[in-house]
Amino acid sequence: MAGEIDDAIERADRESFTRQPPKTLQARINFLIKQLKTTKAVAQEIGVSQRSVERYRKGERKHPPRGIAERIDTAVRAHWQPQVRKRRQKQAATSGGITVETRARFGYTAPVGTTDDGRFRRLTVHLPPAYAQRLFDARNTGASDQQMRGIIAEGFKEIYFQDGGSRATGLSDVTLNDIDYLDLDY
């Protein structure tokens, strides 16, 4: 499921944290156990044995290998402050909208006599709350990265390319390809 759009939403969620996640390994493991309820569930989440989780929890092992430390950090951040994330997403979906900053190749279908060659553009566009709601709903239902790209491309078509219907009225389809970078803010 993880793709460029999903990663961008995750980064935007992390910017909304009101407190920093636990710093020490022992505190991180204890937090994960509190969230996931068992050491076995934590072990499956981070890809180690249940006994290793118990050692980290007791402080018998304080320095896991780099790959495991990164997985622990990712798991902690994924479970950190879920209510803050939900509140911020709800605000974006009902009143604030989202701002999408990207450098990507945009392709489009246009009327005969115009060019439809895709080209790289660097755009920062504020999309209305309806697009934020669609994007969050798609992510929560397990939509593919391509489907979420379609939602953003549709928003770009309406807001940027057609300027709310005042120009490029013959533009029928916009695609978002070859993403160099994509960042969301809400």
Secondary structure, DSSP 8 states (H G I E B T S, - for coil): ---HHHHHHHHHHHTT-SS----SHHHHHHHHHHHHSSHHHHHHHHTS-HHHHHHHHHTS-----HHHHHHHHHHHHHHS-HHHHHHHHHHIIIII-EEEEEEEEEEEE--TTS----EEEEEEEEE-HHHHHHHHHHHHTT--HHHHHHHHHHHHIIIIISGGGTS-TT--EEEEEEEEEEEEE-
